[in-house]
């Protein structure tokens, strides 16, 4: 029985020991929480205020990366449906 359980785990786990989809869901939830915290803090700040350039650059890079991740999942799945 233990051997069967280990075999099933090995089939579902990737090399790094994480299940890709479940791990990605956890990371997305963390990103959503972080984005909400950032948004809430920004709402309390002067809209005409300034932020460090390194910070705004990291935000822009993060937004582009997140957009590319979304596009990869949505566009690639739409292309599969069209075929």
N, C-alpha and C positions, 0 to 999 in steps of 0.2 A: 504494500500500500504506500509506504513512504517513497519507494522508488517511483511509483506512478505520479505522486504529487510533485516530486522533484523534476520529473520529465515534463510535466505540464508547465511548471514554472519556467523551465528553460525554454520551452517553446514560446512563451509569452513575453519573456524578458529580453531586452536587447543586451548588447555586450557590456554597457555601462551599468546594468542592473536596474534600469528604469524602464517602465512601460511608457512608450513615447506619448500616446494620446493622454493618458492619465496625468503624466508629468506636465504636459503642455497645458492641460486644463488648470492644474494648480498654479502654474506660472502666469497664466492669463488672469486668474483671480487675484493674484498678488499685484499684477500690473494695474488692474482695475482699481484696487484699493489704493495703490500709490498715486494713480492719476487723480482719484477723488480727493485724496489728502492735499495734493498739489493745487488742484482747482480751488478747494476750500480756502487754502492759505492765500492764493492769488486774489480771491474775491475780497479778502480783508485788506488788501494793499491798495495804494493809490494807483488808479489805472494809468496815470501819466508818469508813474515811478519807473525807475530803471532796475535792471537786474544785471549781474555780471555776464559778460560776453560768453565766457566758458559755459555758463549755465544755459543760456538761450541756445547756444550751439548744440549742447547735449540734448536739449529738448527737441530741436529740429531734427537731429540725427535719429533720435528715438522714434519720432513720429514717422519719418521716412521708412525706417526699418519695420515698424509695426504695420504700416500700409503695405509694404512688400509682402510681409507674411500673410496678411489678409488676402491680397490679390492672388498669391500662390494657391491658397486653399480654395478660394471662390472661383477664380478664373479657370484653374486646372480642372475643378469638378464640373464647371459648366461645359468645358470643351469635351470632357468625357461623355456628358449627357448628349451632346450634339452628334456624336459619332454613331 
